Amino acid sequence: MTHFTISSKSAEHDINLYTLRNANGMRVMISDRGAALVSWWAPDRYGREADILLGYKDIERYIANPAHFGSIIGRWGNRIADGRFTMDGLDYQVDCNNGGNHLHGGESGFHLMPWQVQPDPEGVRMTLVSPDGAAGFPGNVMASVLYRLDDEGQLWIDYTATTDAPTPINMTSHGYFNLNGGADNIYDHILCIDADTYLQVDGKLIPERAAEVAGSAFDFRQPAPIGPRLSWPDEQLGIAGGFDHCYCLRREAPEGNEPGRHVQPLRKVATVYDPGSGRQLTMSTTEIGLQFYSGNFLKDVPGRATQPYGMHDGFCLEAQAYPDQVNTAEREAVILRPGQVYRQTTVYRIGVRE
């Protein structure tokens, strides 16, 4: 059962931290700025607790949050090429904030916004109204995220959104994990992703084509340590400075031939194991894409310690639609229309292997 409390408040800014606790003493802290995951305290195989999320020392840094630590991302997670798309015969230009492309909602992204908090019997619910024209996107959008922490060590993230005009929607959580609690980088972490293909990218990290993972550095269908893969002579790793690619998760075919978004069943898609601590992260989602990011741009980002973070000090597993999907043949699946409800569920579970 989740227990919910307000744990602290910024003295200078209107930012609150909320803590979810389960019956086993596990704690997750969430900020109402960006609905961001701030900390997740979990035991190792010896019962020693550590924070397995990367974050800032001061909660005021979540106002700008250039690293997107722990935040809910929207309206559009990942990239849109040139910040342009066509919908219902109309051309749209949205914020370009990443090498000429749109990234993570732009200057009006959900990660920068103050969310309203509503205590919920199951956890903590945060809501946000994104106005028509925010970052260039059409429609007034009401977004909601419900965080739940159960006694099995599962953090449930349930997303919903509605709109009064057609608009692209692609929400995700941008939590950075390090299962050794920050004692070292993520090189020893052993990763498994249940996907046969991934999206290769161009020099601006826009997807160009789907490729088989077989025989490449991207094949994590069998568990493999992340560190050695980063040094493979793979052109795609060179382009991104490591892993920053979307995996095409296996999905069920929709019933009928209706266009639009078809929510997949909740299924396990990835695991990460840290041999040193014994902690294991298991991820399940209803999404079709999984962005694996190996913390390629963490160098010199200030964190909680005296020294800033270094490259590959954390990783992200972001459940989402495909990057730039709004400009592909599957665009209708990421368009939210009046009368529809965007729904997504992603679950991260922290356990211990002996």
Number of C-alpha atoms within 10 A of each C-alpha: 16 21 17 22 14 13 12 14 15 12 9 7 10 12 19 18 20 19 21 25 23 19 14 13 14 20 20 23 20 23 26 23 28 28 31 27 26 26 22 23 19 23 21 23 15 10 10 10 15 19 20 23 24 24 28 19 14 11 19 17 15 27 16 13 19 11 17 20 25 27 27 26 27 25 27 27 28 26 25 27 22 20 21 18 20 12 15 7 7 7 9 13 14 22 23 20 16 17 12 13 21 25 27 26 29 26 17 19 22 28 31 24 19 20 23 14 19 12 12 14 12 15 21 22 22 22 20 19 18 22 16 16 12 20 20 18 23 19 21 18 24 15 23 21 24 21 22 25 27 20 14 14 20 18 21 20 19 16 22 16 21 23 25 16 15 20 22 23 25 25 28 28 24 25 24 26 27 26 30 24 22 19 12 14 20 23 17 17 23 19 20 19 24 18 21 18 19 22 24 21 20 13 11 15 22 19 21 11 11 15 15 15 17 12 7 14 19 26 21 22 15 10 16 19 19 23 17 11 19 19 12 14 11 14 11 21 20 14 16 19 15 24 24 23 25 27 26 23 21 16 15 11 9 12 7 6 7 8 11 14 17 17 18 17 14 15 15 16 21 22 22 24 25 22 17 13 21 17 24 21 20 17 23 19 26 22 28 20 25 26 24 19 21 27 24 17 17 18 13 11 15 18 18 13 11 8 10 13 22 18 17 23 22 27 26 22 25 25 30 26 25 26 25 24 22 26 15 11 8 15 19 18 17 20 20 24 19 13 10 14 14 20 18 23 21 22 22 20 17 25 18 17 12 9
